[in-house]
Amino acid sequence: MIYNSKYESMPREGLMQLQIERLQSTLNRVYRNVAFYKNVFDENRIDIEKIKSIADIRRLPFTTKEDLRKSYPYNMFAVPLRDIVRIHSTAGRTGRPIAIGYTRNDILNWSEQVARVLAAAGVSENDFVQIAFDYNMFTGGLGLHYGAEKLGASVIPSSQSGDVQRDIHVMKDYKTTVLLSTPGYALRVAGNLKEMGIHPEELNIKMGLFGAEPWGDATRSRIEESLRLSAYNIYGVNEMMGPGVSGECGEKNGLHINEDHYIVEIVDPASGEPLPAGAKGELVISTITREGFPLIRYRTGDMSSIMEGVCPCGRTTLRMERVTARTDDMFVVNGVSLFPVQINDILKKATGGAEPRFQIVIDNLAGEDMMEVRIEVVENMFNDEIKKVLALKNGIAGNIERELGAKTMVTLVEQDSLAAAAGGRTKTVVDNR
Amino acid sequence: MLRIRNLNAGYGSLRVLKGASLHVSPGEIVTIIGGNGSGKSTLLTSVAGLVRAREGEIVFNGSEISAASPETIVAAGCSLVPEGRLIFDTMTVRENLMLGAYTQLRRGRRREVAEDLEGIYVMFPRLRERAAQLGGTLSGGEQQMLAIGRALMARPRLIMLDEPSMGLAPIIVKGIFEEIRKLREAGNTILLVEQNARAALRIADRGYVIETGQIVLEGTAEELLNNNDVQRAYLGKDYKSISDQS
């Protein structure tokens, strides 16, 4: 179902007009109200009146996580503190946390965005929606909660009790029809069902919307098979309100972006240069309706791409590819930028979907980077004929070189040996340079 | 219906509008709110062709009109009800109305004009009563009705109203805004510039807030009424009443 067809199915021309209007008014507001933006625009001699089209957005400087950390807690807020009705925060695992402020209108807009994303997956007012995200400073729990309520669903704010089996009892007894959680949590539920002797069909869950962690098609199939549900991908960024930036529709072919609230770009994570539709790069988002905490060209650190073309679902909004990696995972070998997920994709293809565990080791010998991919042998890679194993090994090396442009050595190692050597926690990339 | 991009306009060396972008969709009431000298009226007079746009595009029903003459713009279906009414005092009410039909009469649409006149008399019975009276003898509220009626005589597709509440008693303002709402129900599209933000937002679908020639906020009327900056600057609410109201 399309929750708000006026905006979600708006003709592109009208949407472009709305975006430029909202971008310009956001720029006028941040220049007046946020010292950081006034300074950064003045220092870079940026005349915001010269931003006349969406394409001009690339003239504006980026906002980085570091900028937000420096302004902790309230210096990026664009309204007086008394207008703020809610404050969330990032976890601050990699440094100082970031405080995120919301006005009353921000909360209303956020609920609307989440309601759209839920409706796109097929959630309706008849559903029992169990929210197994934490209800705290993190945006996941409360963000989804308000959206699900706006949709009129019966919301079960189970959070994560820390005891999955207890959560499963809630699911069973309350006849939960929709599960909202991380994909990892869904897999834990599946594992515990087995332990508890509950058949997945004893539950009423027909769909799950999962996010907050990168996950791929292999995980999707595992969740769908083990829980007998239809799994959808949702995407959000704490700094952009939280969940609600984008989500999959019934086509499950890319996540529709709420473009009347966000302008999304893809840039080269190394150079910051804009990349065309289809190219994979870092997702950069500007808010265009945010009152409390507007952000211009925020570098999310998430890797994705923009999918052009019309979706059969009737929405006219652009879609983004699901986020599979963080820019933090990127490594460079002889000038080529690579991600572990790309290696994973190649291994998956070569092994018929097995996705073996692997490790990338990089050294530098006499000025030349050397990459080695160590792969744990999985069952279907075994073959009596050493010749066939060798062919597989060489084939993988060849594919990596051909598809990614990086020369590599491939070593096959024993099952579980990587984890054992690292004391249980495998590092995907070991950089010895 | 109306799409404006990056509009710059002013008088002499004075830049009043600095890159304003906005749009009005068919059937909408859109309001522009802002203080004195913020550029609201300049925006309307630029669309009407009375002030030349220095830069930017104004597209009305698919045609670029930023360089068109005022009469072409009226003929294209875009009429302005100017600030201060600008009634011809020494002409009768009927003559004032017939002036509004100028572009229609030039096309020889006598029968349509007669029908329109009747329609306006039905809408504003007071104007029928005073049809033979001189414009200058009408009260402020009646003059506003006359100004709206005169604009309607051109059969506009978009009616732009510049401060229709100006100088009118609150009870009269209420009546005028009720008429504006009825105009929309009859299928008209309306762009309304107002200092009386509360009255305007009560009947509008969407609105823009303009400050020193720049648009700083766009949203539904509900969002703008909810916005604390709008409440403080244009609705005369201080912090206490905002918290009391919530």
Interface residues (C-beta under 8 A of the other chain):
Chain A: G14 Q17 L18 I20 E21 R22 Q24 S25 N28 R29 R32 E49 K52 V79 P80 R82 D83 T103 R104 N105 L108 T289 E291
Chain B: R3 R5 N6 K18 G19 S21 L22 H23 S25 Y208 E211 Q214 I215 V216 L217 E218 G219 E223 N226 N227 N228 D229 Y239 S246
